[in-house]
Amino acid sequence: MIKEHRLRKREDFNRVYRRGKSTANLQFVLYFLPQREPGPFRLGVSVSKKLGNAVVRNSIRRRMKEIVRLNADKIQPGLDVVIIARKPVASMDYAEMERSLLHVIRRSGISGKQK
């Protein structure tokens, strides 16, 4: 992810959790909120310790970010997005994770252009 597409500060995450809208499927929860000053969308990823040790969590986080990076053109600009991984993600391969993550993005209504 390029620098301007990252959501990093705790207060930004909390603002999206409190004021944003959410949607979910069995594997992911997605929160989104329009930005105060519209720009490119910003992404935050959360993976709980319940999913495994640091190696497993970082692997899940890297795969999620790569899926979003490759499909960034499908997400509307001007949004802050937080994606939370649920327990079933730990046993998924990349293709299953990609299908599920794109499903929750489409379901939330934040997808802009479709390929």
N, C-alpha and C positions, 0 to 999 in steps of 0.2 A: 504494500500500500504506500502511495506517496504521502508525504508529510501532511498536506492539506486535507487528506481524506481520513485522517485519524481522529478519533475521539479519545482523549486521554485523561482529562481532569475529572476527579471524583464529582465535583459539583455539576459538570456537564452530564455525567451518567445519571446522577440523582435527579436532575431536571427532566431528563427524558423519561425516567421511571415514574416520576410524580405527575407530570403534565402530559406525557405522550399517550398515544393509543397503542394497543397491543393486539397481536394475533399469534396463534400458536398451532403447531401440529404435535405429533407425538415426540419428535426429536428436537425441535427448536421453539423458542419463544422470541418474537421480534417486537421491539418497541420502536416507535418512530415519532418524531416531533419536528415541525417546521422550524428552521433556524431563525434567529432574530434578524440577522443580516444574510440574506440568501447568497449562497455560493455553491461550490460542489458539495455533494453529500459527504457526511463524515460518519465513519463506522467505528463502533466499539464492540468488542467481543468479550464475553464472559464465560469461563469454563470453571465449574465448581470442583473443589477437591474431592467431592464424592465420585467423580468420574475416573480417578486414578491418580497415579503419582505425577510428578512434574513432567516426566518424559511423555507420558500419555496426554496430559493436558496441553502441553506445547505442540504436540503433533496435531491434535484436534484444532487448536487455535490457528496454526499455520495453514491447515487444509481449508478451514472456513474462510480465512482472509484471501487465499488464492482463488477460491470459488467466486467470491465477491469481486475480486480484482478482474477476473476474466469476464465477468458479467456486469461490470460497472455501468455499461451503456444501457442496461435494463432498469436502472434505479434512477428515480427522479432526482434532479439536483435540488439543493436547498433544504435537505432533510438531515437531521441527526438520527442515526439508526443504531440500536444496540441489539445484538443477537446473543441469546443465552442458549448454550448447549444443554440438553437434557441427557439423562443416563443412557438411553439406547444408542446415542451417537458413538459411544466408546467401542461398540462392536461393529460399526459400519465401515465399509470400504469407501473409497473416494467417490465412485459413481453413485452409490446409494445416498451418500451425504449430499452430493451435488443436486440430485433429484429432489431430495427433501428440502434443502435450503431454498432452491428456486421455487418450490411449491409454496413455501411459507411467504416468500417475497411476493409472488403473484397474488396469494390469498389476502395479503395485507392491503393491496391496492396501491403500493408505492412503485410498482414497475411502470416505467415510462414507455419507452419504445420496446417493441417486441421484435425479435429476430425472425 
